[in-house]
Amino acid sequence: MGRYIVRRLLIAVPTLLALSFLIFTLVSNAPGDPAEELARRLDSRGEVSRQEIAVVRHQIGLDRPFFRQYLHWLGGAVHGNLGRSFVLQTSVRHEIGRRLPATAELALAGFAMIIVLSVPLAVAAAMLHRHWADHFLRLLSLIGASVPSFFLSYILIIVFATKLGLLPVAGRQGLNSVLMPALATAVLPTSVVARLLRSSLLEVFAEDYMRTARSKGLAALPVVLRHGLRNAAVPAVTYLGTVFGSLLEGVVITEVVFAWPGLGQLTVQSITQRDYPMIQGIVLFVGTVFVLTNLLVDLSYRVLDPRVRVEAALELV
């Protein structure tokens, strides 16, 4: 187990390095001149000369060779310095830290909804296999996976905020305000997880140990929950790992629609305002979250299903 963890960590390091280089390269080649944009923002007149632009370019290091710029940025990122926002004139790390609690709140609420909704749906559909209820639940999950999140967001606003007046339209104003954006975020992943878990449960039901447990006279539901669900969870957990990473980043459309002050809304603002250091910092942070989440998912396989041998996993690395 120790060897497996070390090898996974060793893989994570070059993955993050490759990600950082890709981020820096793409943002550096984005349209527009960052030095000119920053010079115009710093000058109240909005009109700047070539000399002023050259001074700003030198101050932010854009007159250096590309690889020197990258190594300088990477060295700062390793020490937690992600640069300074062109627009807000604050530390990128500080701004990410300020927005992260709002996104984390939305991500955890959405993740909890995914678990609470998908597990009962999957268990019910698997236990009622080929029954009309199974077909109805599968159709429901298909609809949930097909409805765009922005469309669902507006439907929720019209029904629960405008018509019924039960929930606030937008903003972060306590527990009630998180319900609609969390639900809009959770519907699509819930549909996917429910379908994955249902398929895995049907495969597990055919295993000998499940038939043995049922032959002993144990009730079907306790057998499924105690023996079947845990062993069928591996594919769903794999998907949930990627979902949690995207939720933590903040579903951009959902945050914009509900005016949720998280990383997703900050990303949109940074792109429209060409705030390059902020874009680089956010994407690097999100990429790091994805890599670490996938590492935790890999390590959870052995806990969920003892039949999964770490030694076999090592051969695949």
Number of C-alpha atoms within 10 A of each C-alpha: 12 8 11 17 16 11 13 19 15 11 14 17 13 11 14 16 13 11 16 22 15 13 17 22 15 10 15 19 9 11 8 10 15 21 22 19 19 20 23 17 15 15 11 9 8 10 11 16 10 10 9 16 19 15 14 20 19 13 11 15 16 17 15 12 9 14 11 13 17 17 12 12 19 18 13 13 17 9 8 11 16 24 20 20 21 23 18 12 11 13 17 23 19 14 18 18 13 14 17 19 15 19 23 18 18 28 26 15 20 28 23 14 19 25 16 12 17 25 21 13 22 28 22 17 26 24 18 14 14 10 11 11 14 20 14 12 20 19 13 14 23 15 14 19 16 12 13 14 22 18 12 19 21 17 15 20 22 14 13 15 17 14 10 10 12 12 18 19 19 18 16 17 10 9 10 11 18 23 18 26 28 25 23 22 29 25 24 20 23 27 25 20 27 27 23 20 25 29 16 21 23 18 13 20 20 10 11 10 13 16 13 11 15 16 10 8 8 11 11 12 13 12 16 22 12 10 16 22 22 15 20 23 20 23 15 19 19 18 16 22 19 16 21 21 20 18 24 25 24 29 22 20 18 24 27 20 19 22 15 25 19 27 27 25 22 21 21 16 16 21 12 8 12 21 21 20 22 28 22 23 25 22 17 22 17 17 20 19 18 21 20 16 19 21 17 15 18 20 16 14 21 16 13 16 14 10 10 14 12 19 11 9 13 14 8 7 9
